[in-house]
């Protein structure tokens, strides 16, 4: 063993003297030499051995050679070469990569525990009948406010629907409605009145309420499109014209 390597191992000379196998001693020397050649500073390796040896009792080390090779000499930390057991050797600051790894492992353990307990893995609350907790639903509403406020429009099954071209009522567009676009009542009115039909009174520009009356009280409902009266008074007009 060279004097330089022996000097680096100074914090653990007591253990080195208890290694009885020459083969293990050569392995220790080779490991120290390898790390020095790959760029590990001698002071850093000296500090590592000092810190590791200070954390154990001498009576706890059953095999000095194995402890030196398996515990004292290996670098602990992430893939960042400057990281020394979660601390950057060059600056003395905590390694952010190691901190993220610790947080990810803690989050994974927490998720596993919540799943075993039948709780939501994200929030730790009891899920509802749909399998999602209240907090998950709120998170979705915050991320997608548009989809939460406007319900999905349901497609109406059956034949197509439209509006009567005369009174504006909703109709099923089948049969004769495909030809004239009228509801049955407006079609019958047109057939009875024929060419002598009285022109429909259109609503004046800006009219917002029906011009009809419910007894002595003016009607407050909105007029139909292209009419001056609402749907109820329009039906009453049609009934009187047909009669």
C-alpha positions as CSV (number, residue, x, y, z in Angstrom):
1,X,0.0,0.0,0.0
2,X,1.4,3.4,-1.0
3,X,2.0,6.1,1.6
4,X,-0.5,8.3,-0.2
5,X,-3.3,5.8,0.0
6,X,-2.3,4.9,3.6
7,X,-2.6,8.6,4.5
8,X,-6.1,8.8,3.0
9,X,-7.1,5.9,5.2
10,X,-5.9,7.6,8.3
11,X,-9.4,7.9,10.0
12,X,-9.8,4.1,9.8
13,X,-6.3,2.9,10.6
14,X,-7.6,1.2,13.7
15,X,-9.9,-1.0,11.5
16,X,-7.3,-1.5,8.8
17,X,-5.0,-3.0,11.4
18,X,-7.7,-5.6,12.3
19,X,-8.0,-6.8,8.7
20,X,-6.2,-10.2,8.7
21,X,-6.6,-11.0,4.9
22,X,-3.9,-9.6,2.6
23,X,-6.3,-10.0,-0.3
24,X,-8.9,-7.7,1.4
25,X,-6.2,-5.2,2.2
26,X,-5.2,-5.0,-1.5
27,X,-8.9,-4.6,-2.4
28,X,-9.2,-1.7,0.0
29,X,-6.0,-0.1,-1.5
30,X,-7.3,-0.6,-5.1
31,X,-10.7,1.0,-4.3
32,X,-9.0,4.0,-2.8
33,X,-6.7,4.3,-5.7
34,X,-9.5,4.0,-8.2
35,X,-11.6,6.8,-6.7
36,X,-8.5,9.1,-6.5
37,X,-7.8,8.4,-10.2
38,X,-11.4,9.1,-11.2
39,X,-11.3,12.5,-9.7
40,X,-12.3,12.1,-6.0
41,X,-10.4,14.6,-3.9
42,X,-8.2,13.0,-1.2
43,X,-9.7,15.4,1.4
44,X,-13.2,14.4,0.4
45,X,-12.4,10.7,0.8
46,X,-10.7,11.4,4.1
47,X,-13.8,13.3,5.3
48,X,-16.1,10.5,4.2
49,X,-14.2,7.9,6.2
50,X,-14.2,10.1,9.2
51,X,-17.9,10.8,9.1
52,X,-18.9,7.2,8.5
53,X,-16.7,5.8,11.2
54,X,-18.0,8.4,13.7
55,X,-21.6,7.1,13.3
56,X,-20.9,3.5,14.4
57,X,-19.6,1.9,17.6
58,X,-16.4,-0.1,17.2
59,X,-18.1,-3.1,18.8
60,X,-20.8,-3.1,16.0
61,X,-18.3,-3.8,13.3
62,X,-17.9,-7.6,13.1
63,X,-15.9,-7.7,9.9
64,X,-13.6,-4.6,9.5
65,X,-12.6,-5.4,5.9
66,X,-16.2,-5.9,4.7
67,X,-17.3,-2.7,6.5
68,X,-14.5,-0.7,4.9
69,X,-15.4,-1.9,1.4
70,X,-19.2,-1.9,1.7
71,X,-19.9,1.0,4.0
72,X,-17.0,3.4,4.5
73,X,-15.5,3.8,1.0
74,X,-18.6,3.9,-1.4
75,X,-20.0,7.3,-2.4
76,X,-23.6,7.7,-1.3
77,X,-25.8,10.1,-3.2
78,X,-27.4,10.5,-6.6
79,X,-25.8,10.3,-10.1
80,X,-24.4,13.8,-9.7
81,X,-20.7,13.3,-9.0
82,X,-20.4,16.3,-6.7
83,X,-23.2,14.9,-4.4
84,X,-21.9,13.4,-1.2
85,X,-24.7,11.7,0.7
86,X,-27.2,14.4,-0.3
87,X,-24.8,17.4,0.1
88,X,-22.8,19.0,-2.7
89,X,-19.1,18.7,-1.8
90,X,-18.1,21.9,-3.7
91,X,-20.7,24.2,-2.0
92,X,-22.0,22.5,1.1
93,X,-25.6,23.0,-0.1
94,X,-28.2,20.3,-0.1
95,X,-28.5,18.4,-3.3
96,X,-31.8,19.2,-5.1
97,X,-31.8,15.9,-7.0
98,X,-31.6,13.9,-3.8
99,X,-34.3,16.0,-2.2
100,X,-36.6,15.3,-5.1
101,X,-35.8,11.6,-4.9
102,X,-36.7,11.6,-1.2
103,X,-39.9,13.4,-1.8
104,X,-40.9,11.1,-4.7
105,X,-40.3,8.0,-2.5
106,X,-42.3,9.5,0.4
107,X,-45.1,10.3,-2.0
108,X,-45.1,6.8,-3.4
109,X,-45.2,5.3,0.1
110,X,-48.1,7.6,1.0
111,X,-50.1,6.6,-2.1
112,X,-49.5,2.9,-1.4
113,X,-50.8,3.3,2.2
114,X,-53.9,5.2,1.1
115,X,-54.7,2.6,-1.6
116,X,-54.4,-0.1,1.0
117,X,-56.8,1.8,3.3
118,X,-59.3,2.3,0.5
119,X,-58.8,6.1,0.3
120,X,-58.1,8.5,-2.6
121,X,-54.4,8.1,-3.4
122,X,-54.1,11.9,-4.1
123,X,-56.0,13.4,-1.2
124,X,-56.4,10.7,1.4
125,X,-60.2,11.2,1.5
126,X,-63.0,8.6,1.2
127,X,-64.1,8.2,-2.5
128,X,-67.8,8.6,-3.4
129,X,-70.1,6.1,-5.2
130,X,-68.4,7.0,-8.5
131,X,-65.0,6.1,-7.2
132,X,-63.7,9.7,-7.0
133,X,-63.5,11.9,-3.9
134,X,-64.9,15.4,-3.6
135,X,-61.4,17.0,-3.8
136,X,-60.8,15.2,-7.1
137,X,-64.0,16.6,-8.5
138,X,-63.0,20.1,-7.3
139,X,-59.6,19.8,-8.9
140,X,-61.1,18.9,-12.2
141,X,-63.5,21.9,-12.0
142,X,-60.6,24.2,-11.3
143,X,-58.5,22.8,-14.2
144,X,-61.4,22.8,-16.6
145,X,-63.9,25.5,-15.6
146,X,-65.7,25.5,-18.9
147,X,-66.6,21.8,-18.9
148,X,-67.7,22.0,-15.3
149,X,-70.1,25.0,-15.8
150,X,-71.6,23.9,-19.2
151,X,-73.0,20.4,-19.1
152,X,-72.5,18.3,-22.2
153,X,-75.4,18.6,-24.5
154,X,-77.3,15.4,-24.9
155,X,-78.2,14.3,-28.4
156,X,-82.0,13.9,-28.8
157,X,-83.0,10.6,-30.2
158,X,-85.7,10.2,-32.8
159,X,-86.7,12.2,-35.9
160,X,-85.2,15.7,-36.5
161,X,-86.9,18.7,-34.8
162,X,-87.2,22.3,-35.9
163,X,-89.4,25.4,-35.5
164,X,-92.6,26.2,-37.3
165,X,-92.0,28.8,-40.0
166,X,-95.2,30.7,-39.0
167,X,-95.7,30.6,-35.2
168,X,-92.2,29.5,-34.1
169,X,-93.4,26.4,-32.2
170,X,-91.1,23.4,-31.9
171,X,-92.2,20.7,-34.3
172,X,-91.1,17.2,-35.5
173,X,-89.9,17.7,-39.1
174,X,-91.5,14.7,-40.8
175,X,-94.3,14.3,-43.4
176,X,-95.8,17.5,-44.7
177,X,-93.6,19.6,-42.3
178,X,-90.6,18.6,-44.6
179,X,-92.4,20.5,-47.5
180,X,-93.9,23.6,-45.9
181,X,-92.0,23.8,-42.5
182,X,-95.4,24.5,-40.6
183,X,-97.0,23.0,-37.6
184,X,-100.4,21.3,-38.0
185,X,-102.4,24.3,-36.6
186,X,-100.7,26.8,-38.9
187,X,-101.2,24.5,-41.9
188,X,-104.9,24.1,-41.2
189,X,-105.2,27.9,-40.8
190,X,-103.5,28.5,-44.1
191,X,-105.8,25.9,-45.8
192,X,-109.0,27.6,-44.4
193,X,-108.1,31.2,-45.0
194,X,-106.5,30.6,-48.4
195,X,-105.7,33.7,-50.4
196,X,-108.3,35.7,-48.4
197,X,-106.5,35.3,-45.2
198,X,-106.0,38.5,-43.3
199,X,-102.3,39.4,-43.2
200,X,-100.7,38.5,-39.9
201,X,-100.0,41.5,-37.6
202,X,-96.3,41.7,-37.1
203,X,-94.9,43.1,-33.9
204,X,-93.7,46.7,-34.1
205,X,-90.0,47.2,-33.9
206,X,-88.8,47.2,-30.3
207,X,-91.9,45.5,-28.9
208,X,-90.9,43.3,-26.0
209,X,-94.3,42.1,-24.7
210,X,-97.5,40.6,-26.1
211,X,-100.2,43.0,-27.3
212,X,-103.0,40.7,-26.1
213,X,-104.8,41.0,-22.8
214,X,-105.7,38.4,-20.1
215,X,-109.2,39.9,-19.3
216,X,-108.5,43.5,-18.3
217,X,-104.8,42.9,-17.6
218,X,-102.2,43.4,-20.4
219,X,-100.3,40.3,-21.2
220,X,-96.6,40.4,-20.1
221,X,-95.3,37.4,-22.1
222,X,-92.9,37.8,-25.1
223,X,-94.5,37.8,-28.5
224,X,-93.7,35.0,-31.0
225,X,-91.3,35.7,-33.8
226,X,-92.9,37.8,-36.6
227,X,-96.0,38.2,-34.4
228,X,-97.4,40.8,-32.1
229,X,-98.9,38.3,-29.7
230,X,-97.6,35.4,-27.5
231,X,-98.2,31.7,-28.2
232,X,-101.3,31.6,-26.0
233,X,-103.0,34.6,-27.7
234,X,-102.0,33.3,-31.1
235,X,-103.8,30.0,-30.5
236,X,-106.9,32.1,-29.4
237,X,-106.7,34.1,-32.6
238,X,-106.4,30.9,-34.7
239,X,-109.4,29.4,-32.9
240,X,-111.5,32.5,-33.7
241,X,-110.4,32.7,-37.3
242,X,-111.1,29.0,-38.0
243,X,-114.5,29.3,-36.3
